[in-house]
Amino acid sequence: MALTRLFFVLSTAVLLFGCASQSKTADQLRDNVKRNVTFSSREVFEVKKPYRQVSDSLRKKWLECLDSTTTGSFHRGGNTFGTLTNIYKPKVAVTDRRTELTLQHKQTGTGVTQLGGPPPEGFFIIVTDVYPADKNTSRVDVQKHMPGYAGVIKAIRNWAEGTSKGCPDLAQ
């Protein structure tokens, strides 16, 4: 019984620490990843395509696929406990030297409270930076702070490489 309580207390502490460190800006997310904050990760890869081509492909699919709102209900004890709306807001900023793609996530609904007071369009959960590595090669730097979203990370790579244009399921 004591071991179960200890596990519960430690699990709750890790979860609260992860929630408390949610990013309110793209730079804060980058900093959290750099400091190895709980639930953060980074994937960097290169694509043998010119920067402008990779930037244009990612920008188009980012805005097309990740602008999403879903609503559902959640249940406890067989009864409907509340409703939950997930709002995903993608944004893109492009210059000659860098493309910044950000994805913000906000939850609303009855019985829902997001700890840490999210920005108006939600916490930053994925930041992708694209840079020219050389004339014919682009570097893609994907940073995230939330468990999951493997489908989005895979889609980013596929979009950059041109191997798939499909949209990911944001629930994965």
GROMACS elastic network, one bead per residue, 0.5 to 0.9 nm:
[ bonds ]
;  ai    aj funct       b0    kb
    1     4     6  0.50915   500
    1     5     6  0.63590   500
    1     6     6  0.86839   500
    2     5     6  0.51143   500
    2     6     6  0.61452   500
    2     7     6  0.86023   500
    3     6     6  0.50598   500
    3     7     6  0.61482   500
    3     8     6  0.86110   500
    4     7     6  0.51154   500
    4     8     6  0.61970   500
    4     9     6  0.86696   500
    5     8     6  0.50253   500
    5     9     6  0.61100   500
    5    10     6  0.85506   500
    6     9     6  0.51414   500
    6    10     6  0.60999   500
    6    11     6  0.84350   500
    7    10     6  0.52258   500
    7    11     6  0.59490   500
    7    12     6  0.84643   500
    8    11     6  0.51181   500
    8    12     6  0.60441   500
    8    13     6  0.85324   500
    9    12     6  0.51783   500
    9    13     6  0.61472   500
    9    14     6  0.87113   500
   10    13     6  0.50222   500
   10    14     6  0.61998   500
   10    15     6  0.85690   500
   11    14     6  0.52116   500
   11    15     6  0.61511   500
   11    16     6  0.85841   500
   12    15     6  0.50518   500
   12    16     6  0.60219   500
   12    17     6  0.84304   500
   13    16     6  0.51474   500
   13    17     6  0.59941   500
   13    18     6  0.85156   500
   14    17     6  0.50760   500
   14    18     6  0.61448   500
   14    19     6  0.86313   500
   14    38     6  0.74792   500
   15    18     6  0.51139   500
   15    19     6  0.62075   500
   15    20     6  0.85066   500
   15    38     6  0.85055   500
   16    20     6  0.58354   500
   16    21     6  0.84842   500
   16   115     6  0.86212   500
   17    20     6  0.50278   500
   17    21     6  0.62127   500
   17    22     6  0.88910   500
   17    37     6  0.86962   500
   17    38     6  0.73821   500
   18    21     6  0.53764   500
   18    22     6  0.66884   500
   18    37     6  0.73276   500
   18    38     6  0.54209   500
   18    39     6  0.64960   500
   18    40     6  0.87754   500
   18   145     6  0.85407   500
   18   146     6  0.81559   500
   19    22     6  0.53989   500
   19   114     6  0.84235   500
   19   115     6  0.65545   500
   19   116     6  0.73329   500
   19   146     6  0.89298   500
   20    23     6  0.88146   500
   20   115     6  0.67493   500
   20   116     6  0.58567   500
   21    29     6  0.89130   500
   21    32     6  0.76205   500
   21    37     6  0.75636   500
   21    38     6  0.83514   500
   21   116     6  0.80690   500
   21   145     6  0.89799   500
   22    28     6  0.84987   500
   22    29     6  0.75955   500
   22    32     6  0.85164   500
   22   115     6  0.87777   500
   22   116     6  0.74112   500
   22   118     6  0.83560   500
   22   123     6  0.64072   500
   22   124     6  0.74424   500
   22   125     6  0.79411   500
   22   145     6  0.72083   500
   22   146     6  0.83975   500
   23    26     6  0.70789   500
   23    27     6  0.82293   500
   23    28     6  0.53910   500
   23    29     6  0.50236   500
   23    30     6  0.87512   500
   23    32     6  0.77350   500
   23   118     6  0.84377   500
   23   123     6  0.55606   500
   23   124     6  0.53355   500
   23   125     6  0.72238   500
   23   145     6  0.77557   500
   24    27     6  0.85589   500
   24    28     6  0.65869   500
   24    29     6  0.76264   500
   24   117     6  0.88614   500
   24   118     6  0.66041   500
   24   119     6  0.60321   500
   24   122     6  0.76589   500
   24   123     6  0.52631   500
   24   124     6  0.59949   500
   25    28     6  0.51405   500
   25    29     6  0.64638   500
   25    30     6  0.88248   500
   25   119     6  0.84658   500
   25   123     6  0.75058   500
   25   124     6  0.61783   500
   26    29     6  0.51603   500
   26    30     6  0.63684   500
   26    31     6  0.87174   500
   26   102     6  0.70127   500
   26   124     6  0.62030   500
   26   125     6  0.86239   500
   26   126     6  0.82397   500
   26   127     6  0.63594   500
   27    30     6  0.50075   500
   27    31     6  0.61575   500
   27    32     6  0.85948   500
   27   127     6  0.88734   500
   28    32     6  0.61008   500
   28    33     6  0.86221   500
   28   124     6  0.85996   500
   29    32     6  0.50169   500
   29    33     6  0.62298   500
   29    34     6  0.85667   500
   29    40     6  0.84114   500
   29   124     6  0.67446   500
   29   125     6  0.74781   500
   29   126     6  0.79037   500
   29   127     6  0.74445   500
   29   143     6  0.75599   500
   29   144     6  0.72126   500
   29   145     6  0.68190   500
   30    33     6  0.51981   500
   30    34     6  0.61863   500
   30    35     6  0.87126   500
   30   127     6  0.76117   500
   30   143     6  0.67511   500
   30   144     6  0.82334   500
   31    35     6  0.61922   500
   31    36     6  0.86095   500
   31    37     6  0.88137   500
   32    35     6  0.51036   500
   32    36     6  0.61635   500
   32    37     6  0.52665   500
   32    38     6  0.85153   500
   32    40     6  0.69752   500
   32   145     6  0.78203   500
   33    37     6  0.60212   500
   33    38     6  0.86791   500
   33    39     6  0.87849   500
   33    40     6  0.52860   500
   33    41     6  0.59458   500
   33    42     6  0.68462   500
   33   143     6  0.67959   500
   33   144     6  0.73457   500
   33   145     6  0.72985   500
   34    37     6  0.78325   500
   34    40     6  0.87836   500
   34    41     6  0.87930   500
   34    42     6  0.87104   500
   35    40     6  0.89430   500
   36    39     6  0.81719   500
   36    40     6  0.62386   500
   36    41     6  0.73787   500
   37    40     6  0.56338   500
   37    41     6  0.85216   500
   37   145     6  0.81922   500
   38    41     6  0.86993   500
   38   145     6  0.79541   500
   38   146     6  0.85180   500
   39   144     6  0.80916   500
   39   145     6  0.55325   500
   39   146     6  0.52275   500
   39   147     6  0.55432   500
   40   143     6  0.74085   500
   40   144     6  0.55451   500
   40   146     6  0.62589   500
   40   147     6  0.76707   500
   41   142     6  0.83418   500
   41   143     6  0.58253   500
   41   144     6  0.55311   500
   41   145     6  0.65794   500
   41   146     6  0.84834   500
   42   141     6  0.72171   500
   42   142     6  0.56285   500
   42   144     6  0.64917   500
   43   140     6  0.81451   500
   43   141     6  0.59958   500
   43   142     6  0.51738   500
   43   143     6  0.65258   500
   43   144     6  0.89283   500
   43   153     6  0.85407   500
   44   139     6  0.71368   500
   44   140     6  0.56342   500
   44   142     6  0.61514   500
   44   143     6  0.85164   500
   45   138     6  0.84802   500
   45   139     6  0.58556   500
   45   140     6  0.54165   500
   45   141     6  0.67102   500
   45   142     6  0.86426   500
   45   157     6  0.82385   500
   46    49     6  0.87486   500
   46   133     6  0.79417   500
   46   137     6  0.66832   500
   46   138     6  0.55387   500
   46   140     6  0.60279   500
   46   141     6  0.87753   500
   46   161     6  0.89809   500
   47    50     6  0.82280   500
   47    51     6  0.89089   500
   47    54     6  0.79987   500
   47   136     6  0.85361   500
   47   137     6  0.56191   500
   47   138     6  0.52260   500
   47   139     6  0.64344   500
   47   140     6  0.76502   500
   47   157     6  0.88195   500
   47   160     6  0.68926   500
   47   161     6  0.60570   500
   48   136     6  0.59556   500
   48   138     6  0.65373   500
   48   161     6  0.78960   500
   49    52     6  0.84630   500
   49    53     6  0.66738   500
   49    54     6  0.65489   500
   49   135     6  0.83881   500
   49   136     6  0.50596   500
   49   138     6  0.61385   500
   49   160     6  0.85446   500
   49   161     6  0.78484   500
   50    53     6  0.54939   500
   50    54     6  0.64908   500
   50    55     6  0.86435   500
   50   132     6  0.70731   500
   50   133     6  0.87474   500
   50   134     6  0.78430   500
   50   135     6  0.60195   500
   50   137     6  0.52939   500
   50   138     6  0.60153   500
   51    54     6  0.52823   500
   51    55     6  0.59087   500
   51    56     6  0.84874   500
   51    96     6  0.87224   500
   51    97     6  0.85698   500
   51    98     6  0.86218   500
   51   130     6  0.75030   500
   51   131     6  0.64861   500
   51   133     6  0.78747   500
   51   134     6  0.82585   500
   51   135     6  0.75829   500
   51   136     6  0.72014   500
   51   137     6  0.66101   500
   51   138     6  0.50329   500
   51   139     6  0.81093   500
   52    55     6  0.50100   500
   52    56     6  0.59844   500
   52    57     6  0.85512   500
   52    96     6  0.81316   500
   52   132     6  0.82342   500
   52   138     6  0.87072   500
   53    56     6  0.52671   500
   53    57     6  0.62474   500
   53    58     6  0.86518   500
   53   160     6  0.85986   500
   54    57     6  0.52143   500
   54    58     6  0.60961   500
   54    59     6  0.84452   500
   54   130     6  0.78901   500
   54   138     6  0.70411   500
   54   140     6  0.89674   500
   54   159     6  0.79923   500
   54   160     6  0.53392   500
   54   161     6  0.76670   500
   54   162     6  0.84973   500
   55    58     6  0.53008   500
   55    59     6  0.59646   500
   55    60     6  0.85677   500
   55    94     6  0.78329   500
   55    98     6  0.84478   500
   55    99     6  0.62678   500
   55   130     6  0.66972   500
   55   131     6  0.84976   500
   55   138     6  0.87481   500
   55   160     6  0.78758   500
   56    59     6  0.51762   500
   56    60     6  0.61685   500
   56    61     6  0.87164   500
   57    60     6  0.53886   500
   57    61     6  0.63307   500
   57    62     6  0.84042   500
   57   159     6  0.63971   500
   57   160     6  0.65853   500
   57   162     6  0.79786   500
   58    61     6  0.53447   500
   58    62     6  0.56885   500
   58    63     6  0.84760   500
   58   101     6  0.82802   500
   58   130     6  0.89933   500
   58   156     6  0.70985   500
   58   159     6  0.59501   500
   58   160     6  0.60915   500
   59    62     6  0.51547   500
   59    63     6  0.62735   500
   59    64     6  0.85133   500
   59    91     6  0.87030   500
   59    92     6  0.64943   500
   59    93     6  0.87568   500
   59    94     6  0.86188   500
   59    99     6  0.82858   500
   59   100     6  0.89927   500
   59   101     6  0.73134   500
   60    63     6  0.56205   500
   60    64     6  0.61353   500
   60    65     6  0.85423   500
   61    65     6  0.56403   500
   61    66     6  0.78583   500
   61   156     6  0.86607   500
   61   159     6  0.72094   500
   61   165     6  0.73782   500
   61   166     6  0.85301   500
   61   167     6  0.76675   500
   62    65     6  0.55980   500
   62    66     6  0.56839   500
   62    67     6  0.79594   500
   62    90     6  0.66849   500
   62    91     6  0.79845   500
   62    92     6  0.80689   500
   62   101     6  0.74641   500
   62   102     6  0.88650   500
   62   103     6  0.87555   500
   62   156     6  0.81653   500
   62   159     6  0.89647   500
   62   167     6  0.89243   500
   63    66     6  0.58418   500
   63    67     6  0.60674   500
   63    89     6  0.86135   500
   63    90     6  0.59113   500
   63    91     6  0.70244   500
   63    92     6  0.78125   500
   64    67     6  0.65140   500
   64    90     6  0.89888   500
   64   167     6  0.82857   500
   65    68     6  0.76146   500
   65    90     6  0.88762   500
   65   166     6  0.83054   500
   65   167     6  0.52908   500
   65   168     6  0.72884   500
   66    88     6  0.65502   500
   66    89     6  0.69946   500
   66    90     6  0.59696   500
   66   103     6  0.76814   500
   66   152     6  0.86552   500
   66   167     6  0.78499   500
   66   168     6  0.81369   500
   66   170     6  0.76955   500
   67    87     6  0.79959   500
   67    88     6  0.56034   500
   67    89     6  0.52989   500
   67    90     6  0.57547   500
   67    91     6  0.89822   500
   67   103     6  0.87636   500
   68    86     6  0.79352   500
   68    87     6  0.59922   500
   68    88     6  0.51440   500
   68    89     6  0.70204   500
   68    90     6  0.87930   500
   68   170     6  0.84756   500
   69    85     6  0.68509   500
   69    86     6  0.55598   500
   69    88     6  0.62505   500
   69    89     6  0.87609   500
   70    84     6  0.81934   500
   70    85     6  0.55446   500
   70    86     6  0.53162   500
   70    87     6  0.67459   500
   70    88     6  0.89092   500
   71    83     6  0.70635   500
   71    84     6  0.55894   500
   71    86     6  0.64161   500
   71    87     6  0.87900   500
   71   109     6  0.86521   500
   72    82     6  0.86555   500
   72    83     6  0.56742   500
   72    84     6  0.54217   500
   72    85     6  0.65135   500
   72    86     6  0.87395   500
   73    80     6  0.67325   500
   73    81     6  0.73576   500
   73    82     6  0.56325   500
   73    84     6  0.57870   500
   73    85     6  0.85897   500
   74    79     6  0.85439   500
   74    80     6  0.59868   500
   74    81     6  0.57647   500
   74    82     6  0.56886   500
   74    83     6  0.61783   500
   74    84     6  0.72213   500
   75    78     6  0.60237   500
   75    79     6  0.53792   500
   75    82     6  0.71644   500
   76    79     6  0.55810   500
   76    80     6  0.65452   500
   76    81     6  0.59243   500
   77    80     6  0.83312   500
   77    81     6  0.86954   500
   78    81     6  0.88376   500
   80    83     6  0.81902   500
   81   110     6  0.82480   500
   81   111     6  0.73954   500
   82   109     6  0.70511   500
   82   110     6  0.50334   500
   82   111     6  0.55517   500
   82   112     6  0.78648   500
   83   108     6  0.81551   500
   83   109     6  0.51158   500
   83   110     6  0.53324   500
   83   111     6  0.72711   500
   83   112     6  0.79930   500
   84   107     6  0.67046   500
   84   108     6  0.58282   500
   84   110     6  0.68532   500
   84   111     6  0.81442   500
   84   112     6  0.69875   500
   85   106     6  0.81105   500
   85   107     6  0.55261   500
   85   108     6  0.51544   500
   85   109     6  0.58429   500
   86   105     6  0.70100   500
   86   106     6  0.59507   500
   86   108     6  0.67986   500
   86   109     6  0.89139   500
   87   104     6  0.80801   500
   87   105     6  0.56850   500
   87   106     6  0.51605   500
   87   107     6  0.62689   500
   87   108     6  0.81080   500
   87   121     6  0.81777   500
   87   122     6  0.79128   500
   88   103     6  0.66957   500
   88   104     6  0.56472   500
   88   106     6  0.66321   500
   88   107     6  0.89632   500
   88   121     6  0.82007   500
   88   122     6  0.78789   500
   88   170     6  0.87539   500
   89   102     6  0.81711   500
   89   103     6  0.56563   500
   89   104     6  0.50743   500
   89   105     6  0.64922   500
   89   106     6  0.84040   500
   89   121     6  0.67506   500
   89   122     6  0.78133   500
   90   101     6  0.71726   500
   90   102     6  0.56659   500
   90   104     6  0.63524   500
   90   105     6  0.89365   500
   91   100     6  0.81346   500
   91   101     6  0.57714   500
   91   102     6  0.52353   500
   91   103     6  0.64591   500
   91   104     6  0.82870   500
   92    99     6  0.71665   500
   92   100     6  0.57084   500
   92   102     6  0.64693   500
   93    98     6  0.82441   500
   93    99     6  0.57602   500
   93   100     6  0.51759   500
   93   101     6  0.66290   500
   93   102     6  0.87335   500
   94    97     6  0.80885   500
   94    98     6  0.61718   500
   94   100     6  0.64187   500
   94   101     6  0.85966   500
   95    98     6  0.53334   500
   95    99     6  0.61189   500
   95   100     6  0.87088   500
   96    99     6  0.79998   500
   96   131     6  0.88348   500
   96   132     6  0.87794   500
   97   130     6  0.84083   500
   97   131     6  0.60585   500
   97   132     6  0.67031   500
   98   129     6  0.66513   500
   98   130     6  0.55494   500
   98   132     6  0.74449   500
   99   128     6  0.79784   500
   99   129     6  0.55760   500
   99   131     6  0.67671   500
  100   127     6  0.70762   500
  100   128     6  0.58565   500
  100   130     6  0.66210   500
  101   126     6  0.80626   500
  101   127     6  0.57359   500
  101   129     6  0.63251   500
  101   130     6  0.83424   500
  102   124     6  0.69105   500
  102   125     6  0.77912   500
  102   126     6  0.57789   500
  102   128     6  0.63607   500
  102   129     6  0.86684   500
  103   122     6  0.88243   500
  103   123     6  0.83369   500
  103   124     6  0.58265   500
  103   125     6  0.58865   500
  103   126     6  0.51444   500
  103   127     6  0.64811   500
  103   128     6  0.87228   500
  104   121     6  0.64145   500
  104   122     6  0.50609   500
  104   123     6  0.51545   500
  104   125     6  0.56712   500
  104   126     6  0.72094   500
  105   118     6  0.88857   500
  105   121     6  0.70504   500
  105   123     6  0.53343   500
  105   124     6  0.64625   500
  105   125     6  0.65301   500
  106   114     6  0.80668   500
  106   118     6  0.72600   500
  106   119     6  0.85233   500
  106   120     6  0.82612   500
  106   121     6  0.63953   500
  106   123     6  0.63951   500
  107   112     6  0.72935   500
  107   113     6  0.78925   500
  107   114     6  0.69280   500
  107   122     6  0.76939   500
  108   111     6  0.86293   500
  108   112     6  0.60269   500
  108   113     6  0.73925   500
  108   114     6  0.80767   500
  109   112     6  0.54177   500
  109   113     6  0.82490   500
  110   113     6  0.86253   500
  113   117     6  0.87965   500
  114   117     6  0.63905   500
  114   118     6  0.68990   500
  115   118     6  0.75628   500
  117   122     6  0.89059   500
  117   123     6  0.88355   500
  118   121     6  0.75796   500
  118   122     6  0.51709   500
  118   123     6  0.54331   500
  119   122     6  0.50367   500
  119   123     6  0.61969   500
  119   124     6  0.88528   500
  120   123     6  0.85603   500
  121   124     6  0.88777   500
  122   125     6  0.87545   500
  124   127     6  0.73271   500
  124   144     6  0.82327   500
  124   145     6  0.77583   500
  125   143     6  0.82412   500
  125   144     6  0.53803   500
  125   145     6  0.51136   500
  125   146     6  0.61925   500
  126   142     6  0.71333   500
  126   143     6  0.56926   500
  126   145     6  0.65921   500
  126   146     6  0.83249   500
  126   153     6  0.89757   500
  127   141     6  0.81267   500
  127   142     6  0.59704   500
  127   143     6  0.52691   500
  127   144     6  0.63192   500
  128   140     6  0.69262   500
  128   141     6  0.55129   500
  128   143     6  0.61894   500
  128   144     6  0.84824   500
  128   156     6  0.86168   500
  129   139     6  0.81219   500
  129   140     6  0.58662   500
  129   141     6  0.51161   500
  129   142     6  0.65506   500
  129   143     6  0.85243   500
  130   138     6  0.67753   500
  130   139     6  0.56490   500
  130   141     6  0.63367   500
  130   142     6  0.86896   500
  131   134     6  0.89298   500
  131   137     6  0.88386   500
  131   138     6  0.56684   500
  131   139     6  0.51717   500
  131   140     6  0.66145   500
  131   141     6  0.83810   500
  132   135     6  0.69689   500
  132   136     6  0.79476   500
  132   137     6  0.62316   500
  132   139     6  0.61437   500
  132   140     6  0.89288   500
  133   136     6  0.77588   500
  133   137     6  0.52929   500
  133   139     6  0.56732   500
  134   137     6  0.51970   500
  134   138     6  0.69405   500
  135   138     6  0.82417   500
  138   160     6  0.89023   500
  140   156     6  0.89307   500
  140   157     6  0.82875   500
  140   160     6  0.80215   500
  142   153     6  0.75432   500
  142   156     6  0.83398   500
  144   147     6  0.84784   500
  144   149     6  0.87211   500
  144   153     6  0.89912   500
  146   149     6  0.77233   500
  147   150     6  0.86336   500
  148   151     6  0.81667   500
  148   152     6  0.89624   500
  148   171     6  0.81753   500
  148   172     6  0.59957   500
  149   152     6  0.52578   500
  149   153     6  0.64712   500
  149   154     6  0.87564   500
  149   168     6  0.88324   500
  149   169     6  0.83591   500
  149   170     6  0.64574   500
  149   171     6  0.71637   500
  149   172     6  0.52220   500
  150   153     6  0.51113   500
  150   154     6  0.61452   500
  150   155     6  0.85347   500
  150   168     6  0.89614   500
  150   170     6  0.89251   500
  150   172     6  0.63258   500
  151   154     6  0.51383   500
  151   155     6  0.60761   500
  151   156     6  0.86674   500
  151   167     6  0.87703   500
  151   168     6  0.53385   500
  151   169     6  0.63800   500
  151   170     6  0.71541   500
  151   171     6  0.85543   500
  151   172     6  0.59040   500
  152   156     6  0.61949   500
  152   157     6  0.87957   500
  152   167     6  0.81135   500
  152   168     6  0.54928   500
  152   169     6  0.73581   500
  152   170     6  0.68159   500
  152   172     6  0.80075   500
  153   156     6  0.52040   500
  153   157     6  0.65992   500
  153   158     6  0.88045   500
  153   168     6  0.88219   500
  154   157     6  0.52857   500
  154   158     6  0.62429   500
  154   159     6  0.86504   500
  154   168     6  0.82237   500
  155   159     6  0.59101   500
  155   160     6  0.84130   500
  155   164     6  0.75041   500
  155   165     6  0.77854   500
  155   166     6  0.72657   500
  155   167     6  0.69024   500
  155   168     6  0.61917   500
  156   159     6  0.51652   500
  156   160     6  0.61116   500
  156   161     6  0.85697   500
  157   160     6  0.51596   500
  157   161     6  0.60930   500
  157   162     6  0.83127   500
  157   163     6  0.84463   500
  157   164     6  0.89272   500
  158   161     6  0.51619   500
  158   162     6  0.56865   500
  158   163     6  0.50392   500
  158   164     6  0.51414   500
  158   165     6  0.70895   500
  158   166     6  0.85779   500
  159   163     6  0.66070   500
  159   164     6  0.59560   500
  159   165     6  0.58193   500
  159   166     6  0.82524   500
  160   163     6  0.79923   500
  160   164     6  0.89496   500
  161   164     6  0.79880   500
  162   165     6  0.70491   500
  164   167     6  0.88423   500
  167   170     6  0.89166   500
  168   171     6  0.86776   500
  168   172     6  0.81453   500
  169   172     6  0.58355   500
